[in-house]
Each structure stands twice: as structure tokens, then as C-alpha cells.
Amino acid sequence: MGIFGHTSFYIGAGKFLNNKSVFYPDDKQFAGNEVLFYKGGINSFLLLNYYTFSTNTEYIEGHIEHNFSGFILNKIPLIRKLKLQEIVDINYLATPSLNNYTELGIGIQYLNFRLIYGRSYNSESNIRSALRIGLGF
């Protein structure tokens, strides 16, 4: 997107063709998070429970992250010297037990450190929000 930063995305889908003898360790586990610190990555969720929503049937997930690379904050004279980058994050998951789970996140990044505020929505109106601190290597 040129001067507006760069976008990363990940889309995944799957289905177990024969799940009659599938045990819990074989289920599809999603990269959830329930603690203050998280490992950043394009295919991870900010607020999803670790094991509650694993599935042995079908699923579809999508993740998109846009890093504005300072496009907005570089317009503010003193903030420009900090070289902060703005981040917008959207995560989606659909399984038979979890319909239309969506997370929206907005935050800032400095080098490999992130501070992001996330809010999750579910089709059953289960809304959660939290602040996350990320460190990437």
C-alpha cells in the first residue's frame, strides 16, 4: 500500500473427513491468549481461550494486520521522533461451537515491542476487551 504501510494476512480452513476416532490432542488447536503478554504473529488471537474452542470438525479462520509504519503519528512533530508505528489487527474464527468470533485490535509498535488494545465479539454477544503487550524476535 505504499506510503500507507504494509498489510499481512493469513487464511486457514480445514475439515476432519473422519472424526470418529479423533482424540482431544488431535483436535485443531488455535493460537489463543489469555495473559497480559503475548507472542505476536499473524496467525494468533489476542483474547481467545486456549483450549475451549478447539475443534474436531470443520473450521475457518482469518487474520489481517496492517502496520501504518508511522503514517499517522509522524504528522505530530514531537511524537515523530519516537518512531512509533500504528497497528490495526482483525482476527476471525468460525467453528460449529463458536459462530463468527471476531477480534479487533488497535495499537502501537516500537521496534519489536507492541502495546495493543483488543476487543472480541461473538454472535452470542460475548464481548471481551483487554490490553496486550507483545514482544517479537
N, CA and C atoms as an extended XYZ file, in Angstrom:
411
Properties=species:S:1:pos:R:3:atomname:S:1:resname:S:1:resid:I:1 pbc="F F F"
N         0.818       -1.202        0.000 N   MET     1
C         0.000        0.000        0.000 CA  MET     1
C         0.856        1.259        0.000 C   MET     1
N         2.121        1.096       -0.243 N   GLY     2
C         2.988        2.253       -0.415 CA  GLY     2
C         3.221        3.041        0.856 C   GLY     2
N         2.917        4.328        0.815 N   ILE     3
C         3.178        5.194        1.963 CA  ILE     3
C         2.238        4.921        3.136 C   ILE     3
N         1.190        4.150        2.935 N   PHE     4
C         0.234        3.836        3.992 CA  PHE     4
C         0.658        2.642        4.828 C   PHE     4
N         1.839        2.093        4.630 N   GLY     5
C         2.320        0.963        5.413 CA  GLY     5
C         2.229       -0.334        4.649 C   GLY     5
N         2.170       -1.443        5.408 N   HIS     6
C         2.088       -2.752        4.770 CA  HIS     6
C         1.088       -3.648        5.493 C   HIS     6
N         0.537       -4.583        4.748 N   THR     7
C        -0.505       -5.469        5.243 CA  THR     7
C        -0.011       -6.909        5.201 C   THR     7
N        -0.343       -7.652        6.263 N   SER     8
C        -0.062       -9.090        6.316 CA  SER     8
C        -1.375       -9.812        6.576 C   SER     8
N        -1.517      -11.009        6.008 N   PHE     9
C        -2.745      -11.754        6.255 CA  PHE     9
C        -2.465      -13.248        6.258 C   PHE     9
N        -3.396      -13.983        6.869 N   TYR    10
C        -3.342      -15.440        6.928 CA  TYR    10
C        -4.777      -15.946        6.898 C   TYR    10
N        -5.048      -16.928        6.049 N   ILE    11
C        -6.367      -17.542        5.964 CA  ILE    11
C        -6.176      -19.048        6.056 C   ILE    11
N        -6.957      -19.676        6.898 N   GLY    12
C        -6.868      -21.124        7.052 CA  GLY    12
C        -8.246      -21.733        7.197 C   GLY    12
N        -8.404      -22.932        6.670 N   ALA    13
C        -9.670      -23.655        6.777 CA  ALA    13
C        -9.351      -25.132        6.787 C   ALA    13
N       -10.220      -25.903        7.402 N   GLY    14
C        -9.995      -27.340        7.439 CA  GLY    14
C       -11.230      -28.089        7.860 C   GLY    14
N       -11.204      -29.390        7.618 N   LYS    15
C       -12.308      -30.264        7.993 CA  LYS    15
C       -11.746      -31.657        8.205 C   LYS    15
N       -12.159      -32.289        9.274 N   PHE    16
C       -11.797      -33.684        9.517 CA  PHE    16
C       -12.768      -34.555        8.722 C   PHE    16
N       -12.257      -35.347        7.831 N   LEU    17
C       -13.121      -36.179        6.998 CA  LEU    17
C       -13.721      -37.342        7.772 C   LEU    17
N       -12.954      -37.881        8.716 N   ASN    18
C       -13.446      -38.978        9.557 CA  ASN    18
C       -13.030      -38.671       10.986 C   ASN    18
N       -13.957      -38.185       11.787 N   ASN    19
C       -13.618      -37.792       13.153 CA  ASN    19
C       -14.183      -38.754       14.191 C   ASN    19
N       -14.429      -39.995       13.803 N   LYS    20
C       -14.982      -40.972       14.750 CA  LYS    20
C       -13.960      -41.405       15.789 C   LYS    20
N       -12.701      -41.449       15.430 N   SER    21
C       -11.675      -41.866       16.394 CA  SER    21
C       -10.623      -40.776       16.588 C   SER    21
N       -11.062      -39.523       16.640 N   VAL    22
C       -10.163      -38.396       16.873 CA  VAL    22
C       -10.202      -38.065       18.356 C   VAL    22
N        -9.037      -38.045       18.991 N   PHE    23
C        -8.948      -37.722       20.406 CA  PHE    23
C        -8.567      -36.261       20.572 C   PHE    23
N        -8.735      -35.754       21.786 N   TYR    24
C        -8.534      -34.325       22.037 CA  TYR    24
C        -7.171      -33.804       21.582 C   TYR    24
N        -6.060      -34.501       21.798 N   PRO    25
C        -4.778      -33.967       21.309 CA  PRO    25
C        -4.709      -33.820       19.783 C   PRO    25
N        -5.576      -34.534       19.073 N   ASP    26
C        -5.593      -34.449       17.614 CA  ASP    26
C        -6.467      -33.310       17.091 C   ASP    26
N        -7.244      -32.689       17.971 N   ASP    27
C        -8.110      -31.587       17.550 CA  ASP    27
C        -7.280      -30.425       17.005 C   ASP    27
N        -7.913      -29.590       16.211 N   LYS    28
C        -7.269      -28.370       15.742 CA  LYS    28
C        -7.267      -27.373       16.900 C   LYS    28
N        -6.076      -27.000       17.349 N   GLN    29
C        -5.913      -26.030       18.433 CA  GLN    29
C        -5.567      -24.682       17.805 C   GLN    29
N        -6.207      -23.636       18.282 N   PHE    30
C        -5.968      -22.298       17.767 CA  PHE    30
C        -5.040      -21.550       18.715 C   PHE    30
N        -4.255      -20.634       18.190 N   ALA    31
C        -3.285      -19.875       18.981 CA  ALA    31
C        -4.004      -18.777       19.749 C   ALA    31
N        -4.535      -19.125       20.904 N   GLY    32
C        -5.260      -18.176       21.741 CA  GLY    32
C        -4.338      -17.469       22.711 C   GLY    32
N        -4.933      -16.590       23.520 N   ASN    33
C        -4.159      -15.848       24.500 CA  ASN    33
C        -5.083      -15.358       25.607 C   ASN    33
N        -4.656      -15.536       26.861 N   GLU    34
C        -5.437      -15.057       27.999 CA  GLU    34
C        -4.579      -14.334       29.030 C   GLU    34
N        -3.365      -13.999       28.699 N   VAL    35
C        -2.472      -13.323       29.634 CA  VAL    35
C        -2.091      -11.954       29.075 C   VAL    35
N        -1.465      -11.139       29.907 N   LEU    36
C        -1.094       -9.784       29.508 CA  LEU    36
C        -0.079       -9.773       28.368 C   LEU    36
N         0.898      -10.672       28.420 N   PHE    37
C         1.931      -10.723       27.395 CA  PHE    37
C         1.550      -11.750       26.334 C   PHE    37
N         1.854      -11.453       25.104 N   TYR    38
C         1.560      -12.386       24.026 CA  TYR    38
C         2.700      -12.402       23.027 C   TYR    38
N         2.785      -13.500       22.334 N   LYS    39
C         3.766      -13.641       21.260 CA  LYS    39
C         3.086      -13.199       19.976 C   LYS    39
N         3.584      -12.127       19.428 N   GLY    40
C         2.989      -11.610       18.208 CA  GLY    40
C         3.158      -12.573       17.048 C   GLY    40
N         2.229      -12.541       16.172 N   GLY    41
C         2.268      -13.379       14.986 CA  GLY    41
C         1.007      -13.149       14.193 C   GLY    41
N         1.074      -13.358       12.938 N   ILE    42
C        -0.070      -13.060       12.096 CA  ILE    42
C        -1.194      -14.073       12.282 C   ILE    42
N        -0.915      -15.284       12.739 N   ASN    43
C        -1.973      -16.279       12.877 CA  ASN    43
C        -2.294      -16.590       14.336 C   ASN    43
N        -2.325      -15.556       15.191 N   SER    44
C        -2.685      -15.760       16.594 CA  SER    44
C        -3.794      -14.793       16.995 C   SER    44
N        -4.538      -15.189       18.013 N   PHE    45
C        -5.642      -14.388       18.519 CA  PHE    45
C        -5.198      -13.627       19.760 C   PHE    45
N        -5.829      -12.515       20.037 N   LEU    46
C        -5.495      -11.694       21.201 CA  LEU    46
C        -6.229      -12.141       22.459 C   LEU    46
N        -7.471      -12.594       22.343 N   LEU    47
C        -8.319      -12.838       23.506 CA  LEU    47
C        -8.955      -14.221       23.554 C   LEU    47
N        -8.677      -15.070       22.615 N   LEU    48
C        -9.329      -16.378       22.541 CA  LEU    48
C        -8.811      -17.317       23.623 C   LEU    48
N        -9.732      -18.073       24.228 N   ASN    49
C        -9.358      -19.075       25.216 CA  ASN    49
C        -8.471      -20.132       24.562 C   ASN    49
N        -7.497      -20.657       25.315 N   TYR    50
C        -6.523      -21.583       24.742 CA  TYR    50
C        -7.149      -22.865       24.186 C   TYR    50
N        -7.966      -23.539       24.974 N   TYR    51
C        -8.407      -24.884       24.590 CA  TYR    51
C        -9.912      -25.049       24.460 C   TYR    51
N       -10.700      -24.098       24.894 N   THR    52
C       -12.150      -24.269       24.907 CA  THR    52
C       -12.729      -24.446       23.510 C   THR    52
N       -12.183      -23.764       22.542 N   PHE    53
C       -12.787      -23.757       21.218 CA  PHE    53
C       -12.020      -24.582       20.190 C   PHE    53
N       -11.201      -25.514       20.645 N   SER    54
C       -10.563      -26.427       19.689 CA  SER    54
C       -11.657      -27.291       19.058 C   SER    54
N       -11.398      -27.793       17.874 N   THR    55
C       -12.455      -28.489       17.150 CA  THR    55
C       -11.933      -29.759       16.487 C   THR    55
N       -12.828      -30.725       16.312 N   ASN    56
C       -12.512      -31.927       15.540 CA  ASN    56
C       -13.473      -32.058       14.358 C   ASN    56
N       -14.063      -30.936       13.972 N   THR    57
C       -14.914      -30.893       12.780 CA  THR    57
C       -14.324      -29.867       11.813 C   THR    57
N       -15.144      -28.981       11.305 N   GLU    58
C       -14.628      -28.000       10.351 CA  GLU    58
C       -14.380      -26.658       11.030 C   GLU    58
N       -13.553      -25.843       10.380 N   TYR    59
C       -13.244      -24.511       10.891 CA  TYR    59
C       -12.781      -23.626        9.746 C   TYR    59
N       -12.875      -22.337        9.971 N   ILE    60
C       -12.291      -21.348        9.070 CA  ILE    60
C       -11.787      -20.205        9.937 C   ILE    60
N       -10.583      -19.757        9.642 N   GLU    61
C       -10.011      -18.643       10.394 CA  GLU    61
C        -9.332      -17.687        9.427 C   GLU    61
N        -9.312      -16.428        9.828 N   GLY    62
C        -8.671      -15.408        9.023 CA  GLY    62
C        -8.059      -14.350        9.916 C   GLY    62
N        -6.894      -13.876        9.533 N   HIS    63
C        -6.178      -12.853       10.286 CA  HIS    63
C        -5.646      -11.826        9.292 C   HIS    63
N        -5.814      -10.553        9.635 N   ILE    64
C        -5.255       -9.496        8.810 CA  ILE    64
C        -4.699       -8.428        9.746 C   ILE    64
N        -3.521       -7.971        9.411 N   GLU    65
C        -2.867       -6.940       10.208 CA  GLU    65
C        -2.299       -5.887        9.274 C   GLU    65
N        -2.561       -4.638        9.615 N   HIS    66
C        -1.996       -3.549        8.826 CA  HIS    66
C        -1.116       -2.698        9.727 C   HIS    66
N         0.119       -2.498        9.319 N   ASN    67
C         1.070       -1.650       10.024 CA  ASN    67
C         1.193       -0.363        9.210 C   ASN    67
N         0.767        0.741        9.801 N   PHE    68
C         0.782        2.018        9.093 CA  PHE    68
C         2.175        2.630        9.016 C   PHE    68
N         3.156        2.044        9.666 N   SER    69
C         4.559        2.493        9.616 CA  SER    69
C         4.730        3.971        9.948 C   SER    69
N         3.955        4.440       10.920 N   GLY    70
C         4.083        5.826       11.343 CA  GLY    70
C         3.362        6.830       10.483 C   GLY    70
N         2.532        6.397        9.564 N   PHE    71
C         1.849        7.313        8.647 CA  PHE    71
C         1.027        8.367        9.396 C   PHE    71
N         0.381        7.975       10.486 N   ILE    72
C        -0.476        8.901       11.233 CA  ILE    72
C         0.332        9.663       12.284 C   ILE    72
N         1.086        8.946       13.113 N   LEU    73
C         1.811        9.584       14.211 CA  LEU    73
C         2.988       10.434       13.741 C   LEU    73
N         3.487       10.210       12.557 N   ASN    74
C         4.575       11.045       12.035 CA  ASN    74
C         4.119       12.453       11.671 C   ASN    74
N         2.835       12.702       11.682 N   LYS    75
C         2.312       14.044       11.410 CA  LYS    75
C         2.390       14.944       12.650 C   LYS    75
N         2.610       14.351       13.842 N   ILE    76
C         2.700       15.099       15.093 CA  ILE    76
C         4.177       15.361       15.372 C   ILE    76
N         4.598       16.620       15.462 N   PRO    77
C         6.031       16.956       15.497 CA  PRO    77
C         6.855       16.245       16.571 C   PRO    77
N         6.496       16.279       17.832 N   LEU    78
C         7.333       15.666       18.868 CA  LEU    78
C         7.198       14.146       18.911 C   LEU    78
N         6.034       13.639       18.565 N   ILE    79
C         5.810       12.191       18.542 CA  ILE    79
C         6.605       11.542       17.409 C   ILE    79
N         6.851       12.282       16.344 N   ARG    80
C         7.594       11.768       15.185 CA  ARG    80
C         8.969       11.242       15.581 C   ARG    80
N         9.607       11.883       16.559 N   LYS    81
C        10.952       11.479       16.983 CA  LYS    81
C        10.971       10.115       17.673 C   LYS    81
N         9.818        9.662       18.189 N   LEU    82
C         9.742        8.351       18.841 CA  LEU    82
C         9.726        7.199       17.832 C   LEU    82
N         9.386        7.488       16.583 N   LYS    83
C         9.320        6.492       15.505 CA  LYS    83
C         8.357        5.351       15.834 C   LYS    83
N         7.181        5.714       16.330 N   LEU    84
C         6.138        4.734       16.636 CA  LEU    84
C         5.401        4.347       15.362 C   LEU    84
N         4.904        3.117       15.342 N   GLN    85
C         4.141        2.618       14.202 CA  GLN    85
C         2.750        2.228       14.689 C   GLN    85
N         1.734        2.576       13.943 N   GLU    86
C         0.360        2.233       14.273 CA  GLU    86
C         0.011        0.873       13.691 C   GLU    86
N        -0.755        0.090       14.460 N   ILE    87
C        -1.135       -1.257       14.029 CA  ILE    87
C        -2.637       -1.427       14.176 C   ILE    87
N        -3.260       -2.013       13.163 N   VAL    88
C        -4.660       -2.412       13.222 CA  VAL    88
C        -4.712       -3.901       12.915 C   VAL    88
N        -5.461       -4.643       13.740 N   ASP    89
C        -5.466       -6.099       13.679 CA  ASP    89
C        -6.911       -6.591       13.692 C   ASP    89
N        -7.252       -7.514       12.785 N   ILE    90
C        -8.581       -8.128       12.748 CA  ILE    90
C        -8.390       -9.640       12.654 C   ILE    90
N        -9.057      -10.374       13.558 N   ASN    91
C        -8.983      -11.834       13.586 CA  ASN    91
C       -10.399      -12.401       13.550 C   ASN    91
N       -10.583      -13.517       12.842 N   TYR    92
C       -11.902      -14.127       12.692 CA  TYR    92
C       -11.785      -15.639       12.832 C   TYR    92
N       -12.775      -16.246       13.483 N   LEU    93
C       -12.814      -17.702       13.627 CA  LEU    93
C       -14.260      -18.168       13.609 C   LEU    93
N       -14.512      -19.243       12.876 N   ALA    94
C       -15.835      -19.862       12.864 CA  ALA    94
C       -15.669      -21.369       12.969 C   ALA    94
N       -16.306      -21.949       13.966 N   THR    95
C       -16.381      -23.392       14.158 CA  THR    95
C       -17.841      -23.715       14.466 C   THR    95
N       -18.235      -24.994       14.488 N   PRO    96
C       -19.616      -25.310       14.855 CA  PRO    96
C       -19.995      -24.856       16.270 C   PRO    96
N       -19.042      -24.846       17.194 N   SER    97
C       -19.354      -24.425       18.568 CA  SER    97
C       -19.139      -22.934       18.796 C   SER    97
N       -18.472      -22.255       17.900 N   LEU    98
C       -18.170      -20.832       18.046 CA  LEU    98
C       -18.483      -20.138       16.725 C   LEU    98
N       -19.621      -19.491       16.672 N   ASN    99
C       -20.048      -18.856       15.416 CA  ASN    99
C       -19.570      -17.414       15.341 C   ASN    99
N       -18.878      -17.091       14.284 N   ASN   100
C       -18.489      -15.713       13.965 CA  ASN   100
C       -17.791      -14.991       15.111 C   ASN   100
N       -16.713      -15.551       15.596 N   TYR   101
C       -15.888      -14.906       16.621 CA  TYR   101
C       -14.958      -13.931       15.913 C   TYR   101
N       -14.977      -12.673       16.331 N   THR   102
C       -14.184      -11.629       15.687 CA  THR   102
C       -13.452      -10.824       16.740 C   THR   102
N       -12.203      -10.498       16.449 N   GLU   103
C       -11.409       -9.643       17.319 CA  GLU   103
C       -10.932       -8.431       16.526 C   GLU   103
N       -10.998       -7.279       17.155 N   LEU   104
C       -10.475       -6.050       16.573 CA  LEU   104
C        -9.422       -5.512       17.526 C   LEU   104
N        -8.279       -5.147       16.994 N   GLY   105
C        -7.203       -4.623       17.825 CA  GLY   105
C        -6.581       -3.396       17.202 C   GLY   105
N        -6.178       -2.469       18.071 N   ILE   106
C        -5.500       -1.265       17.616 CA  ILE   106
C        -4.388       -0.976       18.611 C   ILE   106
N        -3.216       -0.626       18.087 N   GLY   107
C        -2.099       -0.404       18.985 CA  GLY   107
C        -0.939        0.311       18.328 C   GLY   107
N         0.158        0.350       19.068 N   ILE   108
C         1.383        0.975       18.577 CA  ILE   108
C         2.540       -0.001       18.734 C   ILE   108
N         3.536        0.193       17.919 N   GLN   109
C         4.729       -0.660       17.933 CA  GLN   109
C         5.969        0.223       17.893 C   GLN   109
N         6.951       -0.155       18.694 N   TYR   110
C         8.268        0.476       18.656 CA  TYR   110
C         9.288       -0.638       18.546 C   TYR   110
N        10.023       -0.691       17.458 N   LEU   111
C        10.937       -1.786       17.141 CA  LEU   111
C        10.177       -3.101       17.240 C   LEU   111
N        10.491       -3.963       18.201 N   ASN   112
C         9.784       -5.243       18.338 CA  ASN   112
C         8.840       -5.274       19.527 C   ASN   112
N         8.574       -4.147       20.149 N   PHE   113
C         7.667       -4.069       21.291 CA  PHE   113
C         6.320       -3.533       20.820 C   PHE   113
N         5.239       -4.178       21.303 N   ARG   114
C         3.899       -3.763       20.912 CA  ARG   114
C         3.025       -3.533       22.140 C   ARG   114
N         2.150       -2.585       22.036 N   LEU   115
C         1.097       -2.354       23.007 CA  LEU   115
C        -0.188       -2.272       22.204 C   LEU   115
N        -1.091       -3.221       22.436 N   ILE   116
C        -2.288       -3.307       21.604 CA  ILE   116
C        -3.512       -3.523       22.482 C   ILE   116
N        -4.581       -2.822       22.152 N   TYR   117
C        -5.863       -2.974       22.828 CA  TYR   117
C        -6.763       -3.787       21.919 C   TYR   117
N        -7.294       -4.895       22.441 N   GLY   118
C        -8.140       -5.763       21.645 CA  GLY   118
C        -9.533       -5.880       22.213 C   GLY   118
N       -10.484       -6.089       21.337 N   ARG   119
C       -11.878       -6.279       21.731 CA  ARG   119
C       -12.430       -7.419       20.891 C   ARG   119
N       -13.111       -8.357       21.549 N   SER   120
C       -13.644       -9.509       20.829 CA  SER   120
C       -15.165       -9.468       20.829 C   SER   120
N       -15.723       -9.961       19.742 N   TYR   121
C       -17.166      -10.017       19.561 CA  TYR   121
C       -17.526      -11.431       19.133 C   TYR   121
N       -18.684      -11.880       19.569 N   ASN   122
C       -19.175      -13.189       19.200 CA  ASN   122
C       -20.621      -13.021       18.758 C   ASN   122
N       -21.118      -13.953       17.967 N   SER   123
C       -22.501      -13.842       17.517 CA  SER   123
C       -23.481      -13.957       18.680 C   SER   123
N       -23.043      -14.531       19.816 N   GLU   124
C       -23.893      -14.600       21.006 CA  GLU   124
C       -23.685      -13.382       21.902 C   GLU   124
N       -23.106      -12.305       21.399 N   SER   125
C       -22.875      -11.050       22.124 CA  SER   125
C       -21.936      -11.202       23.316 C   SER   125
N       -20.992      -12.091       23.247 N   ASN   126
C       -19.982      -12.237       24.289 CA  ASN   126
C       -18.838      -11.285       23.956 C   ASN   126
N       -18.794      -10.158       24.645 N   ILE   127
C       -17.807       -9.130       24.336 CA  ILE   127
C       -16.771       -9.079       25.446 C   ILE   127
N       -15.503       -9.178       25.069 N   ARG   128
C       -14.381       -9.052       25.998 CA  ARG   128
C       -13.416       -8.023       25.431 C   ARG   128
N       -12.664       -7.409       26.320 N   SER   129
C       -11.625       -6.484       25.867 CA  SER   129
C       -10.455       -6.570       26.823 C   SER   129
N        -9.268       -6.296       26.311 N   ALA   130
C        -8.067       -6.368       27.133 CA  ALA   130
C        -6.923       -5.644       26.449 C   ALA   130
N        -5.942       -5.321       27.238 N   LEU   131
C        -4.702       -4.719       26.766 CA  LEU   131
C        -3.642       -5.800       26.722 C   LEU   131
N        -2.873       -5.864       25.644 N   ARG   132
C        -1.837       -6.874       25.490 CA  ARG   132
C        -0.494       -6.196       25.191 C   ARG   132
N         0.567       -6.805       25.711 N   ILE   133
C         1.925       -6.358       25.443 CA  ILE   133
C         2.617       -7.461       24.673 C   ILE   133
N         3.171       -7.115       23.541 N   GLY   134
C         3.814       -8.109       22.687 CA  GLY   134
C         5.284       -7.839       22.511 C   GLY   134
N         6.006       -8.909       22.350 N   LEU   135
C         7.452       -8.832       22.103 CA  LEU   135
C         7.773       -9.822       21.003 C   LEU   135
N         8.312       -9.333       19.912 N   GLY   136
C         8.643      -10.203       18.802 CA  GLY   136
C        10.148      -10.246       18.564 C   GLY   136
N        10.605      -11.396       18.167 N   PHE   137
C        12.050      -11.558       17.865 CA  PHE   137
C        12.230      -11.942       16.424 C   PHE   137
